[in-house]
Amino acid sequence: MQERLAYNEKISLLRDDEYPMLKGITYLDHAGTSLYSKSLIDAFSREMMSQVLGNPHSTSTSALNTSQRIQDVRIRALKLFRADPEHFDIIFTANATAAIKLVLEAFAGYKSGFSYRYHRDSHTSLVGGRELASRSQCFASDTEVEMWMNRRRRCSLLSLFKTKKSHTNPSLFAYPAQSNMNGRRLPLTWPSKLRNSSHQNAYTLLDAAALVSTSPLDLSDHTTSPDFTVLSFYKIFGFPDLGCLIVRKASAHVFEQRKYFGGGTTEMVTVSPEQWFVRKENSLHERMEDGTLAIRSIIALGCAIDVHERLFGGLDKISTHTGFLAKYAYSILEGLRYENGRPVCQIYKGERSTYGDQITQGASIAMNLLHSDGSWISSSTVQKLAKTKDIHIRTGSLCNPGGMAQTLGLGSVEIKRAFAEGFRCGQEADVRAGVPMGMVRISFGAMSTVDDIEMFIQFLREEFVDSGGEGVGEKGVGGSSSQAESCDLKA
Ligand SMILES: *Cc1c(COP(=O)(O)O)cnc(C)c1O
């Protein structure tokens, strides 16, 4: 505890200089994006002023120099996740979503089609992948995933003759390492379990975007690592706006199926009379990075890795610090009561998750607030009030359609009916027929401190507890705490 508070004190001191934009602001939306430091912007500015950066597709001195710089950052980005360049390649993309699309685009190139399976807790960008698949399935729980993995494929007479793996239609299993809704962490053992299962030609796509924002990711054992890992760097460093796809080289052959080719990814192209082309031969990233790279952003990533390490002492330290903050916030929110003894917050925690345990829970808390009579307060009302105190939080549907629906007990029928009645995600007054259709999420980052939590709690006390939760927004009927408890994530 002493150690935790000492580190917290260190961050508080550093914040004045490094994050001057946070003065007077309580920023609790790091799962949306984290914030960049002054040192990072200064270092980037110095880099930009000290050299000419050419287009790596040229061969001038500046171009060659730029290529070398980019290559260096590639290696350092892989090292950040302890991924050996011998076994992994990194493809820079605009964001995690673009990286997901690259993988799905490759699978969509299989003539036989492919099956897509995804976990219910997936981000919208992962859910969207199903539209490219010939068959898709959503796993409603971790147990369903494990049952599927443990299932033995029946050995038919036909399959005895199909000895080559490629004869089975490929299948892709996608899941988030951490839910962007409530921060619950999912097992990182699944990629190797699937690889060792009886499922042939099955690959794993790990969406690590939420996880790596406050946690290390260890890809040091390539035999147990996901085939494809995607993330966004701005969620770790606040800058640059850049994402990546990390590919296990043993699975890189999947990208041979990708149809499209863009500038810079080919050795040669003809257009007439024959339409012929050959993709770049040296490396996977050369074949995959369409058009000019985000040169300046990649250079900035190099600065970000350096500065972040210097300020915070690495992702391990950030993980411990933010885990401590989330646990502290959770314990206070959980205990917050009205005078009549009823709870102020209904927190949506994963069943198997424990705040403070890095394996099962990240630094986010998803919840809804209640009036003192047990009826729900609309998340948009909470947002409106938070704005008056310069508190920055995320409210609404949080880009996690499956997790939200399950947690709030909404079926497709209810959601489609609400849509037909004119309701849209992110709309005000999102308590419908006594059921909330949105949530309030707070999330912590490397530069969050205990003071941010105190500010949020003080806000809840002033706006809700002290007034008995009366006079804030419209009333939804129902939502007694016993009903609310049954909404806890069935993990
Ligand atoms: C933020 C996030 C994404 C999307 O990232 P973009 O940068 O918007 O592409 C995907 N999955 C998870 C789990 C996220 O937290």
The ligand as an SDF file (V2000), in Angstrom:
LIG
                    3D

 15 15  0  0  0  0  0  0  0  0999 V2000
  -10.6520    0.8550  -28.8510 C   0  0  0  0  0  0  0  0  0  0  0  0
  -10.8560   -0.5360  -29.1640 C   0  0  0  0  0  0  0  0  0  0  0  0
  -10.9930   -0.9690  -30.4930 C   0  0  0  0  0  0  0  0  0  0  0  0
  -11.0030   -0.0410  -31.6610 C   0  0  0  0  0  0  0  0  0  0  0  0
   -9.8440    0.6910  -31.7940 O   0  0  0  0  0  0  0  0  0  0  0  0
   -9.7460    1.7700  -32.9750 P   0  0  0  0  0  0  0  0  0  0  0  0
   -8.4890    2.4730  -32.6730 O   0  0  0  0  0  0  0  0  0  0  0  0
  -10.9650    2.6270  -32.8470 O   0  0  0  0  0  0  0  0  0  0  0  0
   -9.7240    1.0270  -34.2380 O   0  0  0  0  0  0  0  0  0  0  0  0
  -11.1790   -2.3030  -30.7340 C   0  0  0  0  0  0  0  0  0  0  0  0
  -11.2440   -3.1850  -29.7240 N   0  0  0  0  0  0  0  0  0  0  0  0
  -11.1090   -2.8120  -28.4420 C   0  0  0  0  0  0  0  0  0  0  0  0
  -11.1820   -3.8620  -27.3700 C   0  0  0  0  0  0  0  0  0  0  0  0
  -10.9240   -1.4800  -28.1170 C   0  0  0  0  0  0  0  0  0  0  0  0
  -10.8130   -1.1250  -26.8310 O   0  0  0  0  0  0  0  0  0  0  0  0
  1  2  1  0
  2  3  1  0
  2 14  2  0
  3  4  1  0
  3 10  2  0
  4  5  1  0
  5  6  1  0
  6  7  2  0
  6  8  1  0
  6  9  1  0
 10 11  1  0
 11 12  2  0
 12 13  1  0
 12 14  1  0
 14 15  1  0
M  END
$$$$
